[in-house]
Amino acid sequence: MYLHPKEVGIYINPTARFALEGKCPVSCKALNYHWTLRMVNCSGDRCVANKDPVNDPKLFPVGTDLKEISLSYDIFTQLKENGMNRFRLRLESTDPVTNVSALAEDYLILNEPPIPGSCVADPPSGSTLKASIDGIKITCSDWYDKETDIGEYNYYCEFL
């Protein structure tokens, strides 16, 4: 998943799974980790995180008390169904020996799909495509993403 830092959070493209890993840069051994996720409701310039964290285990295929966390696609669906497009994710880590703790937190914002433009595929002149190695020129134009600039186009194909 592509992360794009913004002043108000990090834009993410919702896919089947979103995974993060907590990292400790120095002198870290056997830390305890705890992730919390709160849906955020924004109105105008004001955003308020829900008081209660999301606790549905189906939304976290990799748990909330591990170094790594994985969010299922269902969290993105649930956000949209509640009229929201962002959540606040927090990682707290604690050294069980010294009881020293650290906290990292950021807003994650769903990147909406771009406004469609068009793409045109141009097979080589006078040829019939017979293999997946035949070259095809694809030109795209007039696509627009209101949150981020479109830096590149990615093409995928499915062989039937």
N, C-alpha and C positions, 0 to 999 in steps of 0.2 A: 504494500500500500504506500502511495506517495504522500509524504507529509510536506506541507507548505507553511512555514511560520508566518503569522500575521500579527498585527498589534493586539487584536482581540482574542487570539487563540491560534490553534493550529487547524487548518482545513484538512480534512481527510476524505478520501473517496470511499464511500461505503461499499464493501465487497462481502464475500461470504464469511470472512473472518478478519479480525483486527487484533494483532498481538503486539505487546510491549514487554520489555525486560528492564528491571531495575538494575542499575550498575553502581557500584561503589568504587571510586577511583583509587583510594589508598587504605591500607591497613584494615581490610574488611575480612572477617571470618565469621561464618555461621550467624549471619544477621537474621532477625525475624522481620518478615515483610507483611504489610497489610495494605491492600488496595481498597479504595472506596470510590464509588461512582454515584454521582447525583445528576439527575436531569435538571436542565436549566431552562427557565422560561424568560424570554426577552420581550420587552415591549418598548419600542422606541430605542433610547440610548441606555435603558436600565435592564439589567439581567439579574435574576434571582434564582439561586440554586434551591432545589427542593430540600426541605428539612431532613427528610428520611432518605438514606442511601438506597440504591437499587440492590435488592437481596435475592432476586430470582436466580437459582443456580443454573437454570437452562441458558441464561444469558452469558454465563462464564464457563465455557468448556474447560479452561485451565483456571484454577481457583484464585481466590482473592488473598490467600495467605501464602503465596509462593513468590519467588523472585520474578517469575513470568506471569503475565495475565493474558488471557485471550477472550475477546468479546465476540459473541456470535452475531450473525447478521440480524437476528431477531431484535437486538438492542436498537438498531437503526430503524427498523419497522415500528417498534414501540415508540420511539421518539416522534416519528412522523404522525403516527396515530394520535398522539397527544398534542399535536400542533407545535412541536418543538424541533429545533434543528441543532442543538448543542448539548453537551454534558460536561461536567467537571470531573476530572479523574485525579485522584490524589494517591500518592504512595508514601507511606510512613515506614521507615526502617529503624530498627532498634538493635543495639548490641546488647544481648542478654547478660553479659558479664559486667559491663560498665554502666548499663542502662542509658547510654548516650543515644539520642535519636536524631533522625533527620527527616525532612519533609520535602516532597516535590509535588507540585500541583500545576495543572494547566487546563484550559478549556479546549475541548475538541469540538469542532464545528463540521457538520456534514456539508461537503461540497456538492452543490446541486449540479445536475447534468448540464452541459453547455446547450445553448440554444442552437438547434440544428441549422447547419448550412447545407452544403452539398458536396459530394465526392463523386468523381468520375474516374472509371477505370478504362485504361486504354491498352488493349492487347497489341502486340507487335503487328505492324501493317502486313496484311495479306497472309497471316498465319492462323492456324487453328491450334489452340492450346491443347497439348497432349500430355504434358507432364508438369509436376509442381516446380520444375526448374525453369519453365518459360517465364521470361520477364514481363511484368505488367506495370505500366506507369499509372499511379493513382494520384490525382490532384484534388485537393480539398480547398474550399473557400467559404467565406461568410459564416464561419462558426464563431460563437461569442460566449464567453464565460464571464458572468457578472462578478464573480469572486476573485478569480485569478486570471492571469494572461495564459493563453494556450501556447506553451513553449514548443510542443511537438505533437505530432499525430502518431498514434499506434494503430496498426492494422492487424486484425486477426482473421484467420480463415478456418473453415471447418470442412473437412473432407468427408463427403457422404459416400 
